[in-house]
Amino acid sequence: MLAAEPLKRIQIKTDIKESGLIIGGQTAVHESLDASVRRHLDHAWRQPLHRPTLDVYRQLSKLALFADGSPFILDSGCGTGSSTQTLAGGHPGHLVIGVDQSSARLARSGVTTSIYQSGNCVLVRAELATFWRLLLKDGLVPVRHFLLYPNPWPKPGHLARRWHGHPVFPDLLAVGGDIELRCNWEIYALEFARAVQLATGEPVKAQRIRPETAISPFEKKYMERGHSLYAVTVPDSSSEGFRQSRLAK
């Protein structure tokens, strides 16, 4: 169901006791990254779809949000939805969809239903791996796809939990659009860029960025604390080429 109440604006408080800097036992790109990516490229992921996400996706279909073919932007792992609000305000001609699995985070913006819509901003409570696979299945391609400050899972044993080490990574890329990852851990950015290059064969690099204004609450916090920020961008030409190669299999 759609909620009618306006979204709350999230206020970010600075806590100097929690710097947000990534601390882990890894000091370089994971030695198993290449093997992990190649394994996921060679073997299709067969895990069953997350049932609650499938139900929510069916609700979206009934709302016919994609029926007119209007361009849409995907904000994956949107947290409270603040970043989705910001992107929606900057792209009035686009539908901007924020997806996060945490009801607690979305509730901070006053979202208590599985689907919330206000103007061109839509917030969805769903599991991303399933949501991406459903978009891919239906051929729904965002014009832009943001992955803003995902959980870094910094311990070496966490590689499979990072998006580029997860079995869903090929589907993430195949969803398509201009993909932009932002994070405050250089290793994560370097690994993501390396994984994209292995998958697409295109040269992709991690770059240090200095945004003029923050898109998300995490970005705002990290900018205030003077963190180095990094981005990896994958042009739609690269993601579309990979998408077509996957669909042809």
C-alpha beads as a LAMMPS data file, in Angstrom:
LAMMPS data file: protein, C-alpha beads

249 atoms
248 bonds

1 atom types
1 bond types

-500.0 500.0 xlo xhi
-500.0 500.0 ylo yhi
-500.0 500.0 zlo zhi

Masses

1 110.0

Atoms # bond

1 1 1 0.000 0.000 0.000
2 1 1 1.062 3.579 -0.569
3 1 1 1.519 5.858 2.406
4 1 1 0.136 9.368 2.313
5 1 1 2.166 11.150 4.989
6 1 1 5.101 13.339 3.915
7 1 1 8.592 12.001 4.490
8 1 1 10.528 13.219 7.488
9 1 1 13.832 14.949 6.833
10 1 1 16.684 13.197 8.614
11 1 1 19.004 15.302 10.761
12 1 1 22.576 14.034 10.912
13 1 1 24.406 14.306 14.215
14 1 1 28.173 14.154 14.356
15 1 1 29.601 11.726 16.895
16 1 1 33.363 12.043 17.070
17 1 1 33.546 8.764 18.986
18 1 1 32.373 6.921 15.888
19 1 1 34.578 8.086 13.039
20 1 1 33.170 5.738 10.415
21 1 1 36.693 4.949 9.213
22 1 1 37.045 1.386 7.943
23 1 1 39.155 -0.810 10.205
24 1 1 39.891 -4.364 9.159
25 1 1 42.666 -6.821 8.547
26 1 1 42.798 -6.218 4.792
27 1 1 45.339 -3.797 3.331
28 1 1 44.985 -4.500 -0.413
29 1 1 42.596 -5.980 -2.956
30 1 1 41.527 -9.412 -1.726
31 1 1 43.696 -12.185 -3.110
32 1 1 40.606 -14.295 -3.872
33 1 1 38.669 -11.565 -5.678
34 1 1 39.442 -12.638 -9.241
35 1 1 38.594 -16.283 -8.591
36 1 1 35.378 -15.292 -6.838
37 1 1 34.202 -13.032 -9.667
38 1 1 35.059 -15.573 -12.369
39 1 1 33.229 -18.301 -10.470
40 1 1 30.072 -16.202 -10.255
41 1 1 30.351 -15.267 -13.938
42 1 1 30.645 -18.915 -14.943
43 1 1 27.896 -20.320 -12.738
44 1 1 24.376 -18.895 -12.623
45 1 1 23.057 -18.188 -9.149
46 1 1 20.071 -20.430 -8.421
47 1 1 19.061 -19.328 -4.937
48 1 1 15.262 -19.026 -4.590
49 1 1 13.822 -15.540 -4.702
50 1 1 13.096 -13.812 -1.399
51 1 1 9.342 -14.309 -1.016
52 1 1 8.470 -11.015 0.759
53 1 1 10.403 -9.086 -1.902
54 1 1 8.586 -10.955 -4.657
55 1 1 5.274 -9.967 -3.064
56 1 1 6.314 -6.301 -2.850
57 1 1 7.530 -6.358 -6.450
58 1 1 4.143 -7.681 -7.544
59 1 1 2.529 -4.764 -5.708
60 1 1 4.754 -2.398 -7.671
61 1 1 3.644 -4.057 -10.895
62 1 1 -0.008 -3.535 -9.956
63 1 1 0.692 0.166 -9.402
64 1 1 1.959 0.317 -13.011
65 1 1 4.826 2.640 -12.121
66 1 1 6.799 1.439 -15.145
67 1 1 3.853 1.199 -17.531
68 1 1 4.503 4.426 -19.454
69 1 1 8.181 3.677 -20.022
70 1 1 9.349 6.814 -18.181
71 1 1 13.030 6.843 -17.222
72 1 1 13.813 5.745 -13.691
73 1 1 16.762 5.960 -11.330
74 1 1 17.583 3.232 -8.820
75 1 1 19.022 4.020 -5.376
76 1 1 20.084 0.625 -4.022
77 1 1 20.581 0.366 -0.272
78 1 1 18.907 3.740 0.295
79 1 1 18.845 3.431 4.100
80 1 1 16.458 6.034 5.477
81 1 1 15.526 7.162 1.967
82 1 1 17.164 10.560 2.404
83 1 1 19.430 9.986 -0.607
84 1 1 16.395 8.985 -2.692
85 1 1 14.667 12.232 -1.751
86 1 1 17.769 14.188 -2.777
87 1 1 18.039 12.381 -6.113
88 1 1 14.314 12.815 -6.778
89 1 1 14.595 16.552 -6.164
90 1 1 17.472 16.801 -8.618
91 1 1 15.784 14.692 -11.305
92 1 1 12.163 15.894 -11.529
93 1 1 11.651 14.194 -14.891
94 1 1 12.543 10.765 -13.532
95 1 1 10.972 8.248 -11.225
96 1 1 13.528 7.674 -8.436
97 1 1 13.216 4.370 -6.587
98 1 1 15.030 3.759 -3.308
99 1 1 15.283 0.169 -2.070
100 1 1 16.348 -0.984 1.377
101 1 1 15.591 -4.125 3.369
102 1 1 15.611 -2.432 6.779
103 1 1 12.210 -1.378 8.063
104 1 1 13.965 0.363 10.989
105 1 1 16.014 2.611 8.692
106 1 1 13.051 3.488 6.483
107 1 1 10.935 4.155 9.572
108 1 1 13.284 7.012 10.438
109 1 1 11.743 8.839 7.481
110 1 1 8.250 7.925 8.600
111 1 1 7.891 5.052 6.119
112 1 1 5.860 2.265 7.693
113 1 1 4.567 0.516 4.577
114 1 1 6.343 -1.685 2.043
115 1 1 5.899 0.921 -0.695
116 1 1 5.826 4.682 -0.256
117 1 1 5.390 7.251 -3.022
118 1 1 5.556 11.015 -2.877
119 1 1 5.761 12.711 -6.257
120 1 1 8.583 11.128 -8.213
121 1 1 10.151 9.552 -5.109
122 1 1 9.334 5.911 -4.352
123 1 1 10.697 3.969 -1.379
124 1 1 10.486 0.192 -1.338
125 1 1 11.285 -2.208 1.495
126 1 1 12.839 -5.184 -0.278
127 1 1 15.868 -7.443 -0.444
128 1 1 18.183 -6.115 -3.128
129 1 1 19.517 -9.368 -4.589
130 1 1 15.975 -10.488 -5.405
131 1 1 14.847 -7.022 -6.517
132 1 1 17.703 -6.791 -9.037
133 1 1 16.942 -10.244 -10.424
134 1 1 13.274 -9.319 -10.887
135 1 1 14.151 -6.092 -12.710
136 1 1 16.496 -8.053 -14.964
137 1 1 13.837 -10.662 -15.670
138 1 1 11.333 -7.965 -16.708
139 1 1 13.840 -6.014 -18.786
140 1 1 13.480 -2.858 -16.674
141 1 1 16.665 -0.816 -17.093
142 1 1 17.368 2.263 -14.953
143 1 1 19.048 5.208 -16.593
144 1 1 21.208 5.517 -13.485
145 1 1 21.905 3.106 -10.647
146 1 1 23.446 4.368 -7.409
147 1 1 25.158 2.210 -4.782
148 1 1 25.884 4.759 -2.082
149 1 1 28.134 3.671 0.780
150 1 1 27.210 -0.019 1.017
151 1 1 28.203 -2.004 4.082
152 1 1 31.964 -2.527 3.510
153 1 1 32.229 -5.859 5.335
154 1 1 35.916 -5.065 5.947
155 1 1 37.262 -8.343 7.340
156 1 1 39.035 -10.567 4.794
157 1 1 36.529 -13.347 5.450
158 1 1 33.709 -11.016 4.418
159 1 1 34.531 -10.906 0.701
160 1 1 31.418 -12.890 -0.284
161 1 1 29.229 -10.324 1.508
162 1 1 30.531 -7.378 -0.531
163 1 1 28.469 -6.763 -3.666
164 1 1 31.389 -7.505 -6.009
165 1 1 32.089 -10.790 -4.182
166 1 1 28.453 -11.836 -3.920
167 1 1 26.873 -14.352 -6.342
168 1 1 24.398 -11.654 -7.432
169 1 1 27.167 -9.434 -8.822
170 1 1 26.626 -10.460 -12.486
171 1 1 22.921 -9.661 -12.117
172 1 1 23.733 -6.308 -10.523
173 1 1 25.794 -5.380 -13.584
174 1 1 23.263 -6.820 -16.025
175 1 1 20.454 -4.656 -14.626
176 1 1 22.230 -1.948 -16.600
177 1 1 22.226 1.832 -16.714
178 1 1 24.983 4.178 -15.631
179 1 1 26.196 2.591 -12.389
180 1 1 27.849 4.666 -9.693
181 1 1 29.314 3.245 -6.499
182 1 1 30.503 5.585 -3.752
183 1 1 32.307 4.568 -0.565
184 1 1 34.874 5.758 1.975
185 1 1 37.079 2.664 1.812
186 1 1 39.544 2.693 -1.050
187 1 1 39.932 -1.087 -1.070
188 1 1 36.201 -1.567 -1.633
189 1 1 36.299 0.844 -4.579
190 1 1 39.390 -0.816 -6.050
191 1 1 37.803 -4.252 -5.723
192 1 1 34.541 -3.135 -7.295
193 1 1 36.397 -1.576 -10.223
194 1 1 38.480 -4.729 -10.675
195 1 1 35.354 -6.914 -10.600
196 1 1 33.620 -4.761 -13.204
197 1 1 36.684 -4.895 -15.451
198 1 1 36.844 -8.689 -15.164
199 1 1 33.162 -8.952 -16.069
200 1 1 32.947 -6.423 -18.879
201 1 1 36.479 -6.344 -20.274
202 1 1 36.278 -2.546 -20.113
203 1 1 38.840 -0.368 -18.291
204 1 1 37.228 0.821 -15.069
205 1 1 38.996 2.750 -12.328
206 1 1 38.282 3.849 -8.791
207 1 1 38.660 7.593 -8.369
208 1 1 38.856 9.871 -5.375
209 1 1 35.989 12.367 -5.342
210 1 1 35.222 15.646 -3.555
211 1 1 31.475 16.238 -3.821
212 1 1 30.283 19.819 -3.457
213 1 1 27.174 18.636 -1.644
214 1 1 26.352 15.312 -0.036
215 1 1 23.841 12.952 -1.608
216 1 1 23.330 10.729 1.427
217 1 1 23.552 11.029 5.218
218 1 1 26.660 8.834 5.264
219 1 1 28.320 11.010 2.641
220 1 1 27.492 14.112 4.680
221 1 1 28.953 12.551 7.802
222 1 1 32.129 11.432 6.059
223 1 1 32.615 14.813 4.393
224 1 1 32.248 16.582 7.746
225 1 1 34.890 14.291 9.228
226 1 1 37.340 14.795 6.393
227 1 1 37.291 11.248 5.056
228 1 1 38.639 10.401 1.642
229 1 1 35.739 9.414 -0.621
230 1 1 35.904 7.186 -3.676
231 1 1 33.685 6.444 -6.657
232 1 1 33.524 3.855 -9.411
233 1 1 31.392 4.681 -12.440
234 1 1 30.314 2.169 -15.061
235 1 1 28.876 3.802 -18.208
236 1 1 25.666 2.388 -19.612
237 1 1 27.543 1.361 -22.763
238 1 1 29.611 -1.078 -20.668
239 1 1 26.729 -2.357 -18.568
240 1 1 24.518 -2.763 -21.646
241 1 1 27.166 -4.773 -23.442
242 1 1 27.494 -7.044 -20.435
243 1 1 23.703 -7.223 -20.106
244 1 1 23.286 -8.409 -23.691
245 1 1 26.014 -11.024 -23.297
246 1 1 24.281 -12.402 -20.191
247 1 1 20.854 -12.472 -21.789
248 1 1 22.267 -14.307 -24.800
249 1 1 23.401 -17.245 -22.633

Bonds

1 1 1 2
2 1 2 3
3 1 3 4
4 1 4 5
5 1 5 6
6 1 6 7
7 1 7 8
8 1 8 9
9 1 9 10
10 1 10 11
11 1 11 12
12 1 12 13
13 1 13 14
14 1 14 15
15 1 15 16
16 1 16 17
17 1 17 18
18 1 18 19
19 1 19 20
20 1 20 21
21 1 21 22
22 1 22 23
23 1 23 24
24 1 24 25
25 1 25 26
26 1 26 27
27 1 27 28
28 1 28 29
29 1 29 30
30 1 30 31
31 1 31 32
32 1 32 33
33 1 33 34
34 1 34 35
35 1 35 36
36 1 36 37
37 1 37 38
38 1 38 39
39 1 39 40
40 1 40 41
41 1 41 42
42 1 42 43
43 1 43 44
44 1 44 45
45 1 45 46
46 1 46 47
47 1 47 48
48 1 48 49
49 1 49 50
50 1 50 51
51 1 51 52
52 1 52 53
53 1 53 54
54 1 54 55
55 1 55 56
56 1 56 57
57 1 57 58
58 1 58 59
59 1 59 60
60 1 60 61
61 1 61 62
62 1 62 63
63 1 63 64
64 1 64 65
65 1 65 66
66 1 66 67
67 1 67 68
68 1 68 69
69 1 69 70
70 1 70 71
71 1 71 72
72 1 72 73
73 1 73 74
74 1 74 75
75 1 75 76
76 1 76 77
77 1 77 78
78 1 78 79
79 1 79 80
80 1 80 81
81 1 81 82
82 1 82 83
83 1 83 84
84 1 84 85
85 1 85 86
86 1 86 87
87 1 87 88
88 1 88 89
89 1 89 90
90 1 90 91
91 1 91 92
92 1 92 93
93 1 93 94
94 1 94 95
95 1 95 96
96 1 96 97
97 1 97 98
98 1 98 99
99 1 99 100
100 1 100 101
101 1 101 102
102 1 102 103
103 1 103 104
104 1 104 105
105 1 105 106
106 1 106 107
107 1 107 108
108 1 108 109
109 1 109 110
110 1 110 111
111 1 111 112
112 1 112 113
113 1 113 114
114 1 114 115
115 1 115 116
116 1 116 117
117 1 117 118
118 1 118 119
119 1 119 120
120 1 120 121
121 1 121 122
122 1 122 123
123 1 123 124
124 1 124 125
125 1 125 126
126 1 126 127
127 1 127 128
128 1 128 129
129 1 129 130
130 1 130 131
131 1 131 132
132 1 132 133
133 1 133 134
134 1 134 135
135 1 135 136
136 1 136 137
137 1 137 138
138 1 138 139
139 1 139 140
140 1 140 141
141 1 141 142
142 1 142 143
143 1 143 144
144 1 144 145
145 1 145 146
146 1 146 147
147 1 147 148
148 1 148 149
149 1 149 150
150 1 150 151
151 1 151 152
152 1 152 153
153 1 153 154
154 1 154 155
155 1 155 156
156 1 156 157
157 1 157 158
158 1 158 159
159 1 159 160
160 1 160 161
161 1 161 162
162 1 162 163
163 1 163 164
164 1 164 165
165 1 165 166
166 1 166 167
167 1 167 168
168 1 168 169
169 1 169 170
170 1 170 171
171 1 171 172
172 1 172 173
173 1 173 174
174 1 174 175
175 1 175 176
176 1 176 177
177 1 177 178
178 1 178 179
179 1 179 180
180 1 180 181
181 1 181 182
182 1 182 183
183 1 183 184
184 1 184 185
185 1 185 186
186 1 186 187
187 1 187 188
188 1 188 189
189 1 189 190
190 1 190 191
191 1 191 192
192 1 192 193
193 1 193 194
194 1 194 195
195 1 195 196
196 1 196 197
197 1 197 198
198 1 198 199
199 1 199 200
200 1 200 201
201 1 201 202
202 1 202 203
203 1 203 204
204 1 204 205
205 1 205 206
206 1 206 207
207 1 207 208
208 1 208 209
209 1 209 210
210 1 210 211
211 1 211 212
212 1 212 213
213 1 213 214
214 1 214 215
215 1 215 216
216 1 216 217
217 1 217 218
218 1 218 219
219 1 219 220
220 1 220 221
221 1 221 222
222 1 222 223
223 1 223 224
224 1 224 225
225 1 225 226
226 1 226 227
227 1 227 228
228 1 228 229
229 1 229 230
230 1 230 231
231 1 231 232
232 1 232 233
233 1 233 234
234 1 234 235
235 1 235 236
236 1 236 237
237 1 237 238
238 1 238 239
239 1 239 240
240 1 240 241
241 1 241 242
242 1 242 243
243 1 243 244
244 1 244 245
245 1 245 246
246 1 246 247
247 1 247 248
248 1 248 249
